[in-house]
Amino acid sequence: MCREMEDGTFFQRLKAAGIELERREEEEEEERDGDLSLAVEEGGQRDEGSEAEEDVEPKLEQAENRDEEEGKDQEERYKELEQWQQEELGRQEELELGQEEQELGQGQEEQEQEQER
């Protein structure tokens, strides 16, 4: 992990995860938009009267329900990403503290050696 921090791969992985999440969200949004357009298009082609509206309504409801489900999925992904980020930041802090303790320990050893001389 420390090596990842030094060479920057930690932040690259973190950035890549965020970019991947954004890409998925855009794809899902495009898919939803396409589904809504298709539902309206199919309903309009069948009949221009009230029957067309009745055909579109269930498809719109399905699309809305799917949107709600996908919204929940997105929230879960955000929570997972945030949790992962917190874990990684916690690990980073632990490593930094470990390094500081190690440096302090080395400094004390050097002082003790000088005092012995």
C-alpha positions in Angstrom: 0.0 0.0 0.0 2.8 2.4 0.9 4.4 1.7 -2.4 1.1 2.4 -4.1 1.0 5.8 -2.3 4.5 6.6 -3.4 4.1 5.8 -7.0 0.6 7.3 -7.3 -1.3 4.1 -8.2 -3.6 4.4 -5.3 -5.0 7.7 -6.5 -5.0 6.4 -10.1 -7.1 3.5 -9.0 -9.4 5.8 -7.0 -9.8 8.1 -10.0 -10.5 5.1 -12.4 -13.2 3.8 -10.0 -14.9 7.2 -10.1 -14.7 7.5 -13.9 -16.1 3.9 -14.3 -19.0 4.8 -12.0 -19.7 7.9 -14.0 -19.6 6.0 -17.3 -22.0 3.4 -16.0 -24.4 6.1 -14.8 -24.3 7.7 -18.3 -25.0 4.4 -20.0 -27.9 3.7 -17.7 -29.3 7.2 -18.3 -29.1 6.8 -22.0 -30.8 3.4 -21.8 -33.6 4.9 -19.7 -34.0 7.8 -22.2 -34.2 5.3 -25.0 -36.7 3.1 -23.2 -39.0 6.1 -22.6 -38.7 7.3 -26.2 -39.5 3.8 -27.4 -42.5 3.5 -25.2 -43.9 6.8 -26.4 -43.1 6.0 -30.0 -44.7 2.5 -29.8 -47.8 4.0 -28.1 -48.1 6.7 -30.7 -47.8 4.4 -33.7 -50.6 2.1 -32.6 -53.3 4.6 -32.2 -53.5 8.4 -31.8 -56.5 8.2 -29.5 -56.9 7.4 -25.8 -55.8 3.8 -26.5 -52.3 5.0 -27.3 -52.1 6.8 -23.9 -53.2 3.6 -22.2 -50.5 1.6 -23.9 -47.8 4.2 -23.0 -48.9 4.4 -19.3 -47.8 0.9 -18.3 -44.5 1.3 -20.1 -43.8 4.6 -18.5 -44.6 3.1 -15.1 -42.2 0.3 -15.8 -39.6 2.7 -16.8 -40.2 4.8 -13.7 -40.0 1.7 -11.5 -36.8 0.7 -13.2 -35.4 4.2 -12.6 -36.2 3.9 -8.9 -34.5 0.5 -8.7 -31.4 1.8 -10.6 -31.4 4.9 -8.4 -31.2 2.6 -5.4 -28.4 0.6 -7.2 -26.5 3.9 -7.8 -26.9 4.9 -4.2 -25.5 1.5 -3.1 -22.6 1.9 -5.5 -21.9 5.4 -4.2 -22.0 4.0 -0.6 -19.6 1.2 -1.6 -17.3 3.6 -3.3 -17.3 6.0 -0.3 -16.7 3.1 2.1 -13.8 1.9 -0.1 -12.4 5.4 -0.1 -12.7 5.7 3.7 -11.0 2.3 4.1 -8.1 3.3 1.8 -7.7 6.7 3.5 -7.7 4.8 6.9 -5.0 2.5 5.6 -3.0 5.5 4.3 -3.2 7.2 7.7 -2.1 4.0 9.4 0.9 3.7 7.1 1.8 7.3 7.7 1.5 6.9 11.5 3.6 3.7 11.2 6.3 5.6 9.3 6.3 8.4 11.8 6.7 6.0 14.7 9.5 4.2 12.9 11.2 7.5 12.2 10.8 8.6 15.8 12.1 5.2 17.0 15.2 5.6 14.8 15.7 9.1 16.1 15.6 7.9 19.7 18.0 5.1 18.9 20.5 7.6 17.4 20.2 9.8 20.5 20.8 6.9 22.8 23.8 5.8 20.8 25.2 9.4 21.0 24.6 9.5 24.7 26.5 6.2 25.2 29.5 7.7 23.4 
